[in-house]
């Protein structure tokens, strides 16, 4: 009887050079996988020419304290011009010989690299799973050529895919509407906690009678920050707002509204991407977090807020309803309605002063992946050790 071995998984996703929420997610997922599987990671290092990146001023800076577990081999990484980095990534994949390759999808900038990795995986008999963080980046959708490229080139990727993972039923339905998955199995894996930011963070008391609000995250057209700035003066002198975020896509309207706001003296504006060393301080000094998105599939700031146990006023859009619904500190409001934000924030003030339990769990994420692996014919019982040098699974020929 052959001895059983751990399932082998390679996760491909965003690296640290072009730091984003997906960089953190790729690392956290890989480290969570390590508890049950033998895990390696392939990082997308330079996503595109730096001059085209909205956060170009910080590209390559060391802003994150998060690290991969020592037991997780990491290839860092693949560059947009492909050679020689992509060939080396394929060699890394061949060396690791995983049972499953998990591709993190968030931008069309990685599509050509993923096509090569998926084709190599298919030749090696490795199953391919794609985890969708959204169907397509909203900034890319604004450029017709980028949208057309993704819609055309993603089909060969999906044809090599054995299964997909999404963060919500909303995303599952949106994905099915955008692309014909032709019966490809899908599993919902709710976003795991971003509690690495909350570790050891002590609450910082504020002035008596003042509710300190925090908006945290990139400033983009779909984030709805302008709705919050419009609503804020109606809250009165008992509220202070801190806005922390880097402007993307030239979306300067919120900054202009802050400068002209009649409540400008009660707004602190930190218009940059803050490093991990500063993140805890902003959340520790907040009484509630406000996320007035116009649309969203998932939100890193939401999960940071829940890890800190803070009340969250969040719009009832996309996958956020499922992500924040079980959280006792959630106050939902409709999108694009400043008056509703005022009412929601007033209601959230009554939830301050206590820590709310974060319902998210990486164990639950892993269970969803294990269900999908079983559905596509990969499981602990199917990966027994032997003298074979090739994987026991046959290639996905669809």
N, C-alpha and C positions, 0 to 999 in steps of 0.2 A: 504494500500500500504506500503510494508516494506521500511524502510529508507535505502538509499544506503550507502555503506561503502567503504573505500579504499581497494584496492587489497593488499593482504598480501604476502610478498616475503621474503624468507630466502636465503641469498647469502652465499655459502661455497667457501672458497679460502684460499690463503696463509696468514699465520699470520706473526707476527713481529719477532719471535724467529729465523727463518731461512729467514732473510730478502732478498727480491728480488724485481724485478720490478712488479711481480704479487702481492706482498704484497701491494704495492701502488695502483695497479689497483683495487684490491678487495675492498680496503677502499674507493677509489674515486667513484667506481660504486655504492657501498652501500650508500654513502652520496648523490649521484645524485638520486638514486632511492627514497630516503627519501622525495624528493620534491613532488613525485606523489603517492608513495605507503607507506604502513606500512611495515617497513623493519627491519630485524634482520640479524645477521651474525654468521656463524660458521667458526672458523679459524682452519686451519691445523697448529698445533703448532710445534711439533718435527717431521720432515718429515722422517727422517731415522737416524741411528746411526751417531753422529756428526763426527766420524772419517772418514766416507765415503763421507762427504760433501766437495766440493771444497773450500768453504769459511769457513772451520771449525774453524779457528782462531777467527772469529768474532761472532760465533753462540751465541745468547742470549744477545749480547750487544745492548744497546739502541742507535741506529743510526738514527732513523727517528723521525721527529717532527710532522708528520701527525697523526691525530686522527680521530676516528669515531665520528660522530655527537652524541650529548648527547641523542638524541631521538632514537638511534639505539642500541637495546640490543645486546651484543656481547658475544658469548660463546668462550672462549679462554683457551683451545682448545683441539684438537684431536692429540694424539701421535701415532707414528707408531706401537707401540706394542698393541694398541687398548684398552686394559682394564686398568682402568675403564672408560677412557676418551671417547671412542666411544659410550659406553652405555649411558653416560651422554649427549653426543651430540644428540643421538636419543631421549632421554627424553626432551631435549631442543626443538627439532623439534616438538615433540608431544605437548608440552606446547604451542608453538607459533602457531600451526595449520595454516600454510600458505596455500595459494592457489597454489603457485609455489615455488619449490626449484631450485635455479640456481647454478650449479656446475662450478667452474672455472677449466678448464683443462690445465695443463702445464707440468705435470710430472707423470710418472707411479708410483712414490712413494706414491701417494694418492689414487691409484686405489682401493685397498682393502677397504679403508675407504669409498670411494664414492659408492662402491657396496652395503655396508651396509646401508648407508644413502638413496640411491635410493630405495632399497628394503623396507625400513621402510616407505619412502614417498609413495610408491605404496600401501602398506597396509593401509595407512591413507587417501588415496584418493587424494594425493598431486601430481600435475603435476611436472615433472622433465625436466629441460632445462640444456643443457651442452654448455658452451661457450668455444670454442677451441681457445687457443692462438697459438697453432701449433699442428700438428698431433702427433708428438712425439719429445721429447727433443733430440737434436743432440748428446749430450753426451751419452744418454741411447742407441741410435741407434748403437753406437760403440761396445756395449756389446751384443752379440748375445742372451744371456739368457734373458736380460732385454727386448730386442725388441720382442722376442717370447712371453714372459709373457704378455706384453701390448697388443699385437695383439690378443692373446687368451682371456684374461680377460676383454678386453674392450667391447667385443661383448655382454656379459650379461648386461653391463651398458647401452649400446645403445638400447638394447631391452626393457629397462625400461624408455627410454627417449621419451618425447613427442615432443621435438623440439631442434634444435641446433642453436647456434649463432657463426658466424665467423667474422673476421675483414676485409675480402676482398673477391672478386670473385675468386682470386687465391687460397685462403685458402679453399673456398667452393669446388672448383674443386679438390684440393688435398685431401680433406677429403672424397669426394665421390669416388675418385680413390682408397683410402686406405681401406675404409670400406663400406660395402653395407648398406646404411641407410634405404633401404626398404621404401622409400616414407616419411621419417621423415621430417617435414617442417624445412627449414633453412632460416635464415635471416642474412643479412650482416649489422653489426653495426660497423661503423668505430670507431677506438680508440678515446676516448675523450682526451681533453687536459690535460697535466701534468703541469698546470699553478700554482700549489701550490709551485713549486720551483721558479717561476718568481716573486712572490708577493713582491713588494717593492724593487726589485733589480735595482740598478742604474748602468748604464754603467760606466766602468772604462777605461778612455782613455789610449791608448798605445803610444809608441814612433812614431814620424812622419816617414812615409815611411815604416813602418813594418806592415805586415798582420799577425795577431796572429791566428793560427789554433788550434783547439781543437779536440782531439779524446777522447770520454768519454764512459765508459762502461767496462764490463768484457772482458778479453782478452782470446778468445777461438779460436779454429781452423777455425770456419766458419766466424769469424768477419773480416778477411782480413787485420788486422793491418800491417802484414808484407808487403803488397802491398804499403801501405802508407809510411812505413819507407824506402822502396826501392825507391819510387818516390821522396821523400822529398828533397834530395840533389840537384836535377835538378831545384828546384824552386829558388835557389839563396839566397843571404843574406837578401833580403827584406821580408823573411818569418820566423816565429818562430812557432814551434810546441810544444804543451803541450799534453802529453798522460796521462790520468787519468784512472786507472782501475786495477782490481784485476785479477791475473792470475788463470785460471781454467784449469782443465784437463791436467796439466803439460805442457801447451803450452808456452814454454819459447823462441821459435824462435823469436818473436818480440823483447823481451828484449835483446837477443843476437845481433840482427841486430842494435838495438839502440846503444848498447855499441860499436859496430864496425863501426858505421856510420861516414862518413867523415864530416857530418854536426852535429856531436854530441853536439857541443857547442851551437847549436840553438834548441836543443830538451830538454824539461823538462819532466822527467819521474816520475810520482807519482804512484807507483806500489802497490796500496791498494784500498780497498773499502772505499770511503770517506763518512762521515756522512752528513746528510742534512744541518748541519750548515756550511759546506764548499761548497756545490754544487753551490749555486748562485755565489760565488766568481769566480769560474772557468768559468762559462758561461758569467758573466759580464765582464771578462777580455779577452774574445775571440771576434774576428771579424768574424769568420766563423767556422762551425763545419764540420768535415769530418767523414763519416761513410762508410768505404769501404767493406761492408759485401759481402761474397761470396754467402750467402743465408740468407733469413730472412722472417718471417711471419709478425712480428711487431717489433717496436723498441721504448723502453722507452726514450733513449737518443734523438731520432729524435723528439719526442713530447716535451721534455724539450727544445730542441733547437728552435722549432717553437714557443713555449710559450715565449721564450726570443726574438723572432723576428729576429733571426740570419740567414744569408745565410747558406745553408746546401748542401754540396757535398755528394751525396748518390748514391750507385749503384742501377741500375734498376733491382732489383731482388724481387721475391715473392710479398708479400703484400705491400712492400714499395712504389711501383709505384702508387698504389691507395691512400696510406696514404699521400705521399708527393707531388703527382701530382698537386693538386689545390693550393699549397703554392707558392707564388711569389718569395720566396728566394731559391727555389730548383734548383740545377744543377745536372742532372742525368749523370752518367758515367757507362760504362759496367763493370762488375765485373772482378777481376783478371788481370787488365791491368794497371800497374803503369804509363805508358805514358799517358793513358786517364785520370788518376787522376791528373797528372800535368796540362793538358789542362783544366780540370774541375775546379781545384782550382784557376787557373789563371782567368778563367771566373767568378768565384764566388767573386774574389777580386773586381770586378766592381759592385757588389751588396751590398757591405759593406757601412756603414755610414748612413743607415736608418733602421727603424724597419719595418719588414714585418708582415702583419696581419696573425695570426694563424687561419686557416679555420676550425679546429676541434671544436667539440661542444658536450658536454654531453647531451644537449637537443636532438640532432640528434641520439645519442646512445639510449636514452630512447624511442624515436619514433620507432626505429627499434624493440626494445623489445615489445612495445605495439602492433606493427603489428604481431609479433610472438604470443604473448599471445592471440590475437584475433583469429589467425589461429588455435590454439590448444584448443579453446573453453573457454578461460579465459579472462574476461574483466570486467570493472567496472560494467556493467549492469548485470553480472552474479554472483556478489558477494554481494547480498543484505542481510542485517541482518535478523536473525530469532531466534527462540528458539532452533534450532538444535545445537547440540554440535559437529557434524561431518561436514566436508566440503560438500558443495552442489554438487561438481563435483564428478563424478564416477572415480574409479581408471583407470589408463592406463593399459589395459590388454594385450598389445602387447608383 
